[in-house]
């Protein structure tokens, strides 16, 4: 199966806007270089992640240990 060339730069832990959330929790916005922008959202499993500007992605933030 061919992979679109614009998806080759994405890491396995990143999600495109509109994709269903893989896990419930916090997702941080990443810019076109993969750096966090400072914005985050809370998403439930299976719910679509919010839209972002072209080239931006979402990454699930692991829960912090107390």
N, C-alpha and C positions, 0 to 999 in steps of 0.2 A: 504494500500500500504506500502510495506516495504521500509525503508530508509537505504541506504548503511551505514555501521558503520563508514566509514571514513568521512561522512558528518555530523555526529551528533554533532561535536564540533563547527561547523560553526554557526555564528550568522546570523539572517535574513538580516542584512545590508551588509553582505559580499558576494562577487561574485567570482566564480571560473574563472580561466583563460579560455578564449575562449567563455565564456557566453556573450550574448548580453548585452550591457550597458543599465541599466534601465532608466537612465536619462543622458542628456548631461551635461558634466562638468568634474571636476577634480576627479580622482580616485587615492588613495594612496595605495601603496604596503604594505601588512602586512606579517610579517614572520610567522613561524609555531606556535609561541606563541601568535599571534594576535597583536604584537607591530609594529608600523610603522617603515619602513626601511629608510625612507627619500626620496625614489623615488616616483614619481607620473607621471601620464599621463592624457591627455585630451581625452575624448571619447565622441562620439555622440550617441544619443539614437539609439538602435538597432544594432550598430556596435560591433563586437566581441572585448572583452578586450584582451590585449596582453598575451602571454604565460609567465609563471613564473616557478621557481623551484617547485618541489613537496612539497605540504603542504602550499605553499604561496597562499594568496588570495588578492582580491581588495576590497576597501571600498570607496564609494562615499563620497567626502568631501563637506559638506554644504557650500554654498556661505557665505562669511563674510559680515556682516552688516557694512555700512560705518560709 
